[in-house]
Amino acid sequence: MKRQQWAGWGTAAQQRSDRARNEQPEQHYLLQPRHLAGGGDLRHVTEYLRAAGWTDKSQVGGPLAFTSPDKSVRVGYDPLVQPGGWTISGQATGGHDAWHASLGMQTPVEIVAGLTDALAEPRSAHAPNAWASLVQQNWSVARDKHFTATSPGGDSWVQWRQEDGGPPYWWAGAQTEHGRTWSAYLTSTTPLHLVAAFASALADPAPVMRPLGHVPPSRRITTWSASVRPSELRSWQQTRIDAGLAARPQRPRATPGPRPPHSRTSAPSAGKSR
């Protein structure tokens, strides 16, 4: 285990840290690879959506549920059912079929957010290459019965599958020496920019942070110790909220209609009466 300085807070965090030097640091850990880091803090996903203008329809003590501003997409998280986890569904819209994605409970929130953040961003006019970010990060690509990209450590994958006679779909996941930790399923109709965003977040080599007691037991995970002040954590969370606010749809300005004819009314004469 190594000690490494966490460099992800940004300028605002450094300023807050300077003002909070008397705070008691808390023990956290940086983990690589991120796909083995475990679920993480759900607020990494939900606070961004809330700031981006999504409607929170979650039940107190129950499942989480968010609806997009145009009401065409729903994001949910339910740990109380089996197998539980994230469900993301999009309605059919003009020119686009309905789609669905499900991600297991232990899917790292940073990877889930790759997909859900992209829901709040403008859609590209061109279909992206969903495999590009994986290839750039040295994932191996093979094609036999299915088209598969595998991480350098061999413990994560993205696959385009098509069973005999069945519809094609995207399948991704990760595993340790103890077995599979999470898997994700995306229908073939899932917009490619969302698949690409998910794959990019999955392949990102940057470590992710987990608090003490939340590091999964696996020899395949590399960890670094990181002492973090509460103000630094709040600053990092605020950065996520600010990003969501920046993605919030702007209300179109009302176009002024034609102005009514100006009515002239003669004022009473102020001259002397005769």
C-alpha positions as CSV (number, residue, x, y, z in Angstrom):
1,M,0.0,0.0,0.0
2,K,1.4,3.4,-1.0
3,R,0.7,6.9,0.0
4,Q,-0.2,9.2,-2.8
5,Q,-1.5,12.8,-3.0
6,W,-5.1,13.0,-4.4
7,A,-4.9,15.5,-7.2
8,G,-8.6,15.6,-8.3
9,W,-9.9,18.5,-6.2
10,G,-9.0,21.5,-8.3
11,T,-8.3,25.1,-7.5
12,A,-11.4,25.6,-5.4
13,A,-10.5,22.7,-3.2
14,Q,-7.0,24.0,-2.6
15,Q,-8.4,27.3,-1.5
16,R,-10.9,25.6,0.9
17,S,-8.1,23.4,2.2
18,D,-6.0,26.4,3.0
19,R,-8.8,27.9,5.0
20,A,-9.4,24.6,6.8
21,R,-6.0,23.6,8.0
22,N,-7.2,22.7,11.5
23,E,-9.6,20.1,10.2
24,Q,-9.0,16.5,11.2
25,P,-8.2,14.5,8.0
26,E,-10.1,11.3,7.3
27,Q,-8.6,8.1,6.0
28,H,-9.5,7.2,2.4
29,Y,-8.0,5.1,-0.3
30,L,-7.3,5.5,-4.1
31,L,-8.1,2.4,-6.0
32,Q,-7.0,1.0,-9.4
33,P,-8.4,-0.4,-11.6
34,R,-11.7,1.5,-11.1
35,H,-13.9,-1.4,-12.3
36,L,-13.0,-3.4,-9.2
37,A,-13.5,-0.5,-6.7
38,G,-17.1,-1.5,-5.6
39,G,-20.3,0.6,-5.8
40,G,-19.3,3.8,-4.1
41,D,-21.4,6.8,-3.0
42,L,-24.7,6.9,-4.9
43,R,-24.7,10.7,-4.6
44,H,-22.0,10.8,-7.3
45,V,-24.8,10.0,-9.7
46,T,-27.9,11.4,-8.1
47,E,-26.5,14.9,-7.2
48,Y,-25.4,15.5,-10.7
49,L,-28.9,14.5,-12.1
50,R,-30.7,16.7,-9.5
51,A,-28.5,19.7,-10.4
52,A,-29.0,19.1,-14.1
53,G,-32.8,19.6,-13.6
54,W,-34.0,16.0,-13.3
55,T,-37.1,15.4,-11.2
56,D,-36.4,13.3,-8.0
57,K,-39.2,10.9,-7.5
58,S,-37.4,8.7,-5.0
59,Q,-39.3,7.2,-2.1
60,V,-38.2,7.8,1.5
61,G,-36.3,4.7,2.5
62,G,-37.1,3.1,-0.8
63,P,-35.8,3.0,-4.4
64,L,-34.2,6.0,-6.1
65,A,-36.0,7.3,-9.2
66,F,-35.2,10.3,-11.4
67,T,-36.9,11.5,-14.5
68,S,-35.3,13.7,-17.2
69,P,-36.6,17.2,-17.8
70,D,-38.4,16.1,-21.0
71,K,-39.7,13.0,-19.2
72,S,-38.3,10.7,-21.8
73,V,-35.7,8.9,-19.7
74,R,-35.9,7.4,-16.2
75,V,-32.9,6.5,-13.9
76,G,-33.6,4.2,-11.0
77,Y,-31.7,2.4,-8.3
78,D,-33.2,-0.4,-6.1
79,P,-31.1,-2.4,-3.7
80,L,-34.1,-4.2,-2.2
81,V,-34.8,-6.5,-5.2
82,Q,-32.8,-9.3,-6.8
83,P,-30.4,-8.8,-8.4
84,G,-31.0,-5.1,-7.8
85,G,-28.9,-2.1,-9.0
86,W,-29.3,0.6,-11.6
87,T,-32.0,0.6,-14.3
88,I,-32.0,3.3,-17.0
89,S,-34.7,3.4,-19.6
90,G,-35.5,5.7,-22.5
91,Q,-38.8,6.0,-24.3
92,A,-39.1,5.8,-28.1
93,T,-38.8,9.3,-29.5
94,G,-38.8,10.6,-33.1
95,G,-36.4,8.5,-35.0
96,H,-35.1,6.5,-32.0
97,D,-36.4,3.3,-30.5
98,A,-37.0,2.6,-26.8
99,W,-33.9,1.4,-25.0
100,H,-32.9,0.0,-21.6
101,A,-29.8,-0.6,-19.5
102,S,-29.3,-2.4,-16.2
103,L,-26.1,-2.3,-14.1
104,G,-25.4,-4.3,-11.0
105,M,-25.3,-2.8,-7.5
106,Q,-21.5,-3.1,-7.3
107,T,-20.9,-1.3,-10.6
108,P,-18.7,1.7,-9.5
109,V,-20.7,4.9,-9.5
110,E,-18.0,6.6,-11.5
111,I,-18.7,4.1,-14.4
112,V,-22.5,4.5,-14.0
113,A,-22.0,8.3,-14.1
114,G,-20.2,7.9,-17.4
115,L,-23.6,6.9,-18.9
116,T,-25.9,9.0,-16.8
117,D,-23.9,12.2,-17.2
118,A,-24.1,11.7,-21.0
119,L,-27.9,11.8,-20.7
120,A,-27.7,15.5,-19.7
121,E,-25.3,16.5,-22.4
122,P,-26.0,17.5,-26.0
123,R,-26.2,14.5,-28.4
124,S,-23.7,14.4,-31.2
125,A,-24.9,14.5,-34.7
126,H,-22.5,11.7,-35.6
127,A,-22.5,8.2,-34.1
128,P,-19.3,7.7,-32.1
129,N,-17.1,4.6,-32.1
130,A,-18.0,2.8,-28.9
131,W,-14.8,0.8,-28.9
132,A,-12.4,3.7,-29.4
133,S,-11.7,4.6,-25.8
134,L,-11.1,0.9,-24.9
135,V,-8.6,0.5,-27.7
136,Q,-6.8,3.7,-26.7
137,Q,-6.4,2.3,-23.2
138,N,-4.8,-0.9,-24.6
139,W,-7.8,-3.2,-24.2
140,S,-7.5,-6.2,-26.4
141,V,-10.2,-6.7,-29.0
142,A,-11.1,-10.1,-30.4
143,R,-13.9,-11.5,-32.6
144,D,-15.0,-15.1,-32.5
145,K,-18.6,-15.8,-31.9
146,H,-19.0,-12.4,-30.3
147,F,-17.0,-9.1,-30.5
148,T,-15.2,-8.6,-27.2
149,A,-12.8,-6.0,-25.7
150,T,-10.9,-7.2,-22.6
151,S,-9.0,-5.0,-20.1
152,P,-5.2,-5.3,-19.9
153,G,-5.6,-7.3,-16.6
154,G,-8.2,-9.6,-18.1
155,D,-10.7,-8.8,-15.3
156,S,-13.2,-6.6,-17.2
157,W,-14.8,-6.8,-20.6
158,V,-17.3,-5.2,-23.0
159,Q,-19.0,-7.5,-25.5
160,W,-21.4,-7.2,-28.4
161,R,-23.4,-10.4,-28.1
162,Q,-25.9,-12.1,-30.2
163,E,-27.2,-15.5,-29.2
164,D,-28.6,-17.9,-31.8
165,G,-31.8,-16.3,-33.0
166,G,-32.0,-13.7,-30.3
167,P,-31.6,-9.9,-30.5
168,P,-28.1,-8.5,-30.1
169,Y,-27.1,-6.6,-26.9
170,W,-24.2,-5.1,-25.1
171,W,-22.8,-6.9,-22.1
172,A,-20.0,-5.7,-19.8
173,G,-18.7,-6.6,-16.4
174,A,-15.8,-7.3,-14.0
175,Q,-14.5,-10.1,-11.9
176,T,-11.9,-10.7,-9.2
177,E,-10.3,-14.0,-8.0
178,H,-13.5,-14.4,-5.9
179,G,-15.8,-14.3,-9.0
180,R,-17.9,-11.8,-10.9
181,T,-18.4,-8.5,-9.0
182,W,-20.9,-6.8,-11.4
183,S,-22.3,-6.9,-14.9
184,A,-24.2,-4.5,-17.1
185,Y,-26.6,-5.1,-19.9
186,L,-27.6,-2.6,-22.6
187,T,-30.1,-3.2,-25.4
188,S,-28.9,-2.9,-29.0
189,T,-31.1,0.2,-29.3
190,T,-29.2,2.1,-26.6
191,P,-27.9,5.3,-28.3
192,L,-24.3,4.8,-29.2
193,H,-23.1,8.0,-27.6
194,L,-24.3,6.5,-24.2
195,V,-22.5,3.2,-24.9
196,A,-19.4,5.2,-25.8
197,A,-19.6,7.3,-22.7
198,F,-20.1,4.2,-20.5
199,A,-17.1,2.5,-22.2
200,S,-14.9,5.6,-21.8
201,A,-15.7,5.8,-18.0
202,L,-15.0,2.0,-17.7
203,A,-11.6,2.3,-19.5
204,D,-10.5,5.5,-17.7
205,P,-7.2,4.6,-15.9
206,A,-7.6,7.3,-13.2
207,P,-8.0,5.9,-9.7
208,V,-11.2,6.4,-7.8
209,M,-11.6,7.1,-4.1
210,R,-13.3,5.0,-1.3
211,P,-13.4,5.6,2.4
212,L,-11.9,3.4,5.1
213,G,-13.8,0.1,5.3
214,H,-15.0,0.2,1.7
215,V,-12.1,-1.3,-0.2
216,P,-13.1,-4.7,-1.7
217,P,-10.9,-7.6,-0.7
218,S,-8.9,-8.5,-3.8
219,R,-5.3,-9.0,-4.7
220,R,-6.0,-7.5,-8.1
221,I,-6.7,-4.0,-6.6
222,T,-3.8,-1.5,-6.1
223,T,-4.5,1.0,-3.3
224,W,-2.9,4.2,-2.1
225,S,-3.5,5.8,1.2
226,A,-5.0,9.3,1.1
227,S,-5.7,11.6,4.0
228,V,-8.7,13.8,3.1
229,R,-10.2,16.8,4.9
230,P,-14.0,17.1,5.1
231,S,-13.8,20.4,3.3
232,E,-12.0,18.7,0.4
233,L,-14.7,16.1,0.1
234,R,-17.4,18.9,0.1
235,S,-15.5,20.7,-2.6
236,W,-15.3,17.6,-4.7
237,Q,-19.0,17.0,-4.3
238,Q,-19.7,20.7,-5.2
239,T,-17.7,20.2,-8.3
240,R,-20.1,17.5,-9.4
241,I,-23.1,19.7,-8.6
242,D,-21.6,22.6,-10.5
243,A,-21.1,20.3,-13.5
244,G,-24.7,19.3,-13.3
245,L,-25.9,22.9,-13.1
246,A,-23.8,23.7,-16.2
247,A,-25.6,20.8,-18.0
248,R,-29.1,22.0,-17.0
249,P,-31.3,22.8,-20.0
250,Q,-31.7,26.4,-20.6
251,R,-35.3,27.6,-20.8
252,P,-35.9,29.3,-24.2
253,R,-36.4,33.0,-24.0
254,A,-39.8,34.1,-24.8
255,T,-40.0,35.8,-28.3
256,P,-41.7,39.1,-28.0
257,G,-44.9,39.3,-30.0
258,P,-46.0,42.2,-32.2
259,R,-46.4,45.4,-30.2
260,P,-49.9,46.8,-30.1
261,P,-50.4,50.2,-31.9
262,H,-49.4,53.1,-29.7
263,S,-52.5,55.0,-28.5
264,R,-52.0,58.7,-28.2
265,T,-54.3,60.5,-25.7
266,S,-54.4,64.3,-25.8
267,A,-53.6,65.7,-22.4
268,P,-55.8,68.5,-21.1
269,S,-54.5,71.9,-21.9
270,A,-52.7,73.5,-19.0
271,G,-53.3,77.0,-20.4
272,K,-55.3,79.7,-18.7
273,S,-59.1,79.4,-19.2
274,R,-60.7,82.3,-20.9
